[in-house]
Amino acid sequence: MIISSALFVRSSTNISQCPETGRPEFGFIGRSNVGKSSLINMITGVAGLAKVSGTPGRTRTINHFIINDSWYIVDLPGYGYARVPERMRDKWIGEVREYILKRENLACLFVLLDCRHDPQDSDLRFMEFLGVNGIPFARVFTKSDKLSADGLRSAISKYDSLMLEEWESLPPTFTTSVLKRKGKEEILSFIEETVNNFLNSA
């Protein structure tokens, strides 16, 4: 897939404010500071499309971007650490949960995982939540340039082993590096196939 256009559409604080459209959407979510905005910019080829910040918890709204005038990337608030009051953080979690459970045109949720860290309980619980609720998702291991090839395989294997204790099969999995522009084509090919399946089943 070639991205010819990527435009910001709207920031929403809840699902009722999200654009009314039947077009497929691909959400990007993960723990704070996992490299979500940088990955979106790399995938679209538009520097600065999603705002990049070194401050964890910067994304505080549901941000829609229209791609090729046919499908959406949705930048979702991260979960985990954020320098905000607990009440505000709980509100984000509630709004994101509602979006995930009720957004009928959510074609897939990309769950970003920092490959440098051991499996985090919050990540495992979140993916379990998606599985229990039948939400289609894919794992995206970020910052793969920070590990050797063996280290990366080991990091993914730790997640696989833990998840297969409860899961019958594993979700689609990608490894990415913004620095080396790794994983872009694989993710775009997956999105293209998913968009086609979504439209054919509509």
CORVENKA-V773143 format. One record per backbone hydrogen bond with DSSP energy under -0.5 kcal/mol. CO is the residue of the C=O (numbers start at 1). NH is the residue of the N-H. If there is no record, write none. Layout:
{{CO,NH} {CO,NH}}
This chain:
{{2,4} {5,68} {7,66} {10,64} {12,62} {14,17} {15,18} {19,21} {24,72} {25,27} {25,107} {25,108} {26,74} {27,110} {28,76} {29,112} {30,79} {31,34} {35,39} {36,40} {37,41} {38,42} {39,43} {40,44} {41,45} {41,46} {45,47} {46,49} {54,56} {55,58} {56,83} {58,60} {61,63} {62,12} {62,64} {63,75} {64,9} {64,10} {65,73} {66,7} {67,70} {67,71} {71,67} {72,26} {73,65} {73,75} {74,28} {74,76} {75,63} {79,32} {82,84} {85,89} {86,90} {87,91} {88,92} {89,93} {90,94} {91,95} {92,96} {93,97} {94,98} {95,99} {96,100} {97,101} {98,102} {99,103} {102,104} {103,106} {105,25} {105,107} {108,27} {108,110} {109,111} {109,138} {110,29} {110,112} {111,140} {112,31} {113,115} {113,142} {114,117} {120,124} {121,125} {122,126} {123,127} {124,128} {125,129} {126,130} {127,131} {128,132} {129,133} {130,135} {131,134} {134,136} {136,109} {138,111} {139,174} {140,113} {140,142} {141,176} {142,115} {143,146} {144,147} {148,152} {149,153} {150,154} {151,155} {152,156} {153,157} {154,158} {155,159} {156,160} {157,161} {158,162} {159,163} {160,164} {162,165} {163,166} {163,167} {172,139} {174,141} {176,144} {177,181} {177,182} {182,177} {183,187} {184,188} {185,189} {186,190} {187,191} {188,192} {189,193} {190,194} {191,195} {192,196} {193,197} {194,198} {195,199} {196,200} {197,201} {198,202} {199,202}}
